[in-house]
Structure formats: structure tokens, C-alpha cells
Amino acid sequence: MLHFFEKGQGHPLLFLHGFCESGEMWHYFADSLSTQYRVICPDLPGFGNSPLTHPIHSLEEVAEQLEGWMQAVQIQNPIVLGHSLGGYLALALLERMGDRIKAVGLLHSTAFGDDLEKKEMRNRTLTFLKKHGAVKFVTSFVPQLFPEHRRIELADAMAQAIEDGKRSSLEGLLAYTVAMRDRKDRMEVLHQFAGPKLLLAGTLDGSVKIESSRAQQGAYTHYIELDGVGHLGMVEEKEKSLAVVQNFVGEALK
């Protein structure tokens, strides 16, 4: 069973965290949104307090686990919002569940598969993890998610993100790195889904380049750019990111 926290009542909003993260990252969003909605924030298998109960070979396998868990905790017709890896999983869920999902939102994520450059980076990550282990990887990886010019200003948030990331299992980090590298392009899944679709992009995102986000923006009903923001808009610009999500959810449920 996945570890998760939930808050509030109403239409379910399912928040999926990214690589080296946990459901803890969504507390600010949950506090605000739970006045109107049921907000559910799991730790994905292998992250936070959710153990990796069996080996993961693909994002489809994780989506299958998530769907079973959703049935167990009675999450029906949710709006699914995912950050980075969480966005990839939101699309894998969308492919499985189709119109049993009300709306889908990608935050600093993409429907494209990895290009050659990104695949090579994943392979370097695998080599580093095998040589140095999870803690050293997390300590070097997480700061790169923040824009360089704001790392001093956001030092407390960065330190908290590093500590959260250290709860990731080595097996999980290795498995998800392979699963992300080998995941398929899901643009067709997006195009076929008739419900509301959000992409929130940061113009300084080093993980999902803004050019890539702009190249797919036509597939979404809502496309928003945050100027001067990196890969973690939910941390770097909390209020702006929350306002985008609040507006999207409100419109999706009209």
C-alpha cells in the first residue's frame, strides 16, 4: 500500500510528485485547495515512506499500481496533476484510464519521450548512482533543479528538498531512471483525451527546456509559462503556481 496524506472533501485532486521527491512537497497546495476539494498526495513506490515492494521496469507498471491503489482508497474521476516524473505517470494513467480521469495537469513535465541527449544523461545518472549511491546523488542532483541565480535566496527550500530526496531508495532511483529513459512519447494520448489539459512551464527549466514545452503547447487546453522560473515552480513561485492550478481546476469542474 502506498503511503499518502489527504486533506479536505469534495472532488478528488491527485498530486503526483517528481523524481527524488515525495508527497510532502504538496503541503502548501493541499492547505489551500483542501478548503474546496479532496486533495490526495501519495509517495510513489520507492520514494518517501512508500517502499518498493517489487521491481519496477516501466512507468506503465507504476501506473498499474497507482490505479489499484486509487480503487482501494476510492478515488474516482480525479483531476490528476503531476510534477516532472509525476507528469509522465499522469499521462501513463491517462492512457490506462481515459475518460475515468476528469482532467490532467503537467507541471514542468512533458508528453515527449526522451531525446538522445536526455537518454545519455540518464545513462550517466545510472553510472553515478551505482558508483556513489543514493545520498551523494541526491545531494548533487537536487540543487540543479533550482535556477542558479536563486539558489542562495531559496537555500532553505533547497535544503528541505535534499533531505526529502535522501529518503529515496537506491533501487527506486535506478529503476525510475531506466523507466524514464525508456518511456514512450504520449502526445497521441494527450490529443485523444477530450478533457481539460494543463501544461505549466518555466522559461529557465533546465530539465524540460522551454522550447520543448512550446513545441507541444497546442496539445493542451491551458498552457502557462512562468517567466524566470526553473524546474520547481511550486517552490520558486508558490503563489503563482497555486493560482494556475486553482484556475485550471475551477474551469475543469465548471
N, C-alpha and C positions, 0 to 999 in steps of 0.2 A: 504493500500500500504506500502511496506517495505521502510524504509529509506536506502539509499545506496549512495556510491560515485563511480564514474568510471573515468577512465583516459586512454587516448590513443585510437588507432584504430588498427584493424586487427582481428585475430582470438580471440574469447572471452575466457578469463580465469576467472572463477568464484571462488572466495575465500570465504570459509565459516569459520567463527570464532568458538571458543570453548565456553564452559560454563563460565559464569561470564566475558565474553569478548564482543567486538563489532568489527565492520568492521574497526575501527580506527587502529587496530593492524597491518593492512596490508600496511600502507602507505610506509614503506621502500621498500617492494616488488613492490608495484604499481609504485613507482617512477622509478625504474629500468626497470621493464618489460613493462611499457607503451610506451617505445620507439619502440617496435615491435608489441605489442598486445593490444587488448581492455581488460583492467583489471576492473572487477566489484566486489565490496566488500559491500555486504548488512549487515545491522544489523538484526539478526534473530528476529522473533517476541518475544517481552518481554525483549529484550536487547538493550542497546544503545538508539537510538532515534526511534526504532520501537515499537509501543505499542502492547500489547497483545489484539488483537481485539476480540478474542473469546477463550474459554478454550482449552487447549492442553491436549490430553490424550495419544498421541503416537507420535513417530518420523515420522510415516507414514503420519499423519495429517500435520506435518510441511513440509514434502517433497511435499505433495499435494499443500500447499500454495506456496512453492518455485517454483514449476513447473508453476503454474498460473501466478506468478509474472514474471518469465522468459519469458513467452509468451508475457506478457504486455510490457516488455522493450526490446523485440526482441533479446533474447539470444538464438542462435541456434548452435547446435553441439559443446557445450562448453567443455573445459578441466576443470573439477571440482576438486578443491583442498581444503581439509578441515582439520582443526586442532582439534583433540580430538572429542568433540561433533560434530564439523563440518565434521569430517571424517565419523561419524556414519550417518549423514544426507546425505553425498555424496553417501554412499552405499544405503541408502533408495531411493535416487533419481535414482541411477543406476538400482535398481530393478524396478522402475516405468518406466524409460525412455529407458533403454537398449542401443541399438546402436544409439540412438539420443544424446548420450554423446560420445565425441571423446576419452577421456582418464580420468582416475580418480587417484587422489593422496591423500594418507592419511599421515598426519604429526602428529606424536605422537598420534596415534589413533589405532584402532583395528577392525577387522571384527568379532571377537569372541563376544558372549554375555557376560554379567557379570557372574562371578563365585559367589559362595555362600559368600565368604569373601567380595567381592565388593558390593553385594546386601545388606549385613549387614551395610556396610559403608554408602551406600545411605540412608538406613533407619535412621542411626544416624544423617545424614545431614538433613533429613526431621524434625526430632525431634528438632534439634538445630535451624533450620530456624523458626519453629513455636514458639519456646520459645523466641528467641533473635532477630529475624528479619533479614532483608537483609544486612544492613550495617555492623553489628557486624560479620555476617557470612563471608562476602567478606573480611573484614579486617583480619580474621584469616585463611581463605581458600587460598587466592592468594599467600601469601609468601611460602606456602608448595609446590607450583608448581616449585619453583626455588631450585636448589641444595644448600644445607645448607652452603657448603664451599664458595659459591659465592654470598651470599645474601648481604654482605657489599659492594662488588665490583659492584653489579647490583642494588644497593639501589634506584637509580633514576628510573630505568625501573620498579622496583617493585612498587614504589610509584605511578607511572603512571598507572600501571595495576590495582592497588587497586582503584584508582579514577575512572577508566573506569568501573570497576566491580560494583561500587556503583550505576551506572545508571541502573543496572539490577532490574527488578520489583520482589517483593517477590512472586507474583503469578507465574511469569515466572520461577523463581528458583525452586519453589516447583514442578511445572508441568514438567519441564525438568528432575528433579531428578527422578521422578517416571517413565518418559518415557525412560530415560537411563537405569534405573534398570530393566525395563521390556522388553527392546528391544530384538529382536531375533538375533541369530547368522546368519551372512550373508556371510559365507565362500563360500556357494554354488553359491551365486550371483556373487562373485568375480571370481570363477572358470569358470562360464558360460560366462563371459564377455571376448570377444576376443581382446579388445583394450589394449593399454598400461596402466599399473597399477604400482603405486609407493607406497612403504611404507618407510617413513623416521622415524627412531627410535633413541632414546637417551639411552645410556648404563646406565645412572643414573636416568631414568624416574621413578618417584615414583607412577605415575598414570597408566601408561601402562608398566608393567615390561618387561625388555629386553628379558627374557625367553619366554614370550608370543609372542613378535614380532618375535623372531627367530623360534618359532614353526609354524608360518604361512607364513614365507618368501617365500616358494615355490609357493604360490598363486600369486605372483607379478612378473612382468617383470623387475622391478627395485626395489632393496632392498638396502638401505643405512643405516649404523649406524654412529652416531656421538658420538665419544668416550668422556666420561666425561660430557655429556650434559643431562639435566633433561627433563622436560615436555615442555619446551618453547625454542626449538632450534632457532626459528625465532627471539627471543630476545637475547638468550645467545650466539649464534654463527650466527649472521645475515648473514655475507658474505658466510659462508659455506652452510647454509640452502638455501640462494638465489641461489647459484651456483648449488645445487642439483636440485632445481625447474627449473632453466633455462635450464639445460641439459635435464631434463625429457621432458619439453615442446618442446624443439627443436627436440628431437628424435621422439616425438609423432606426430609431424607435418611434418616429412620427407616424 
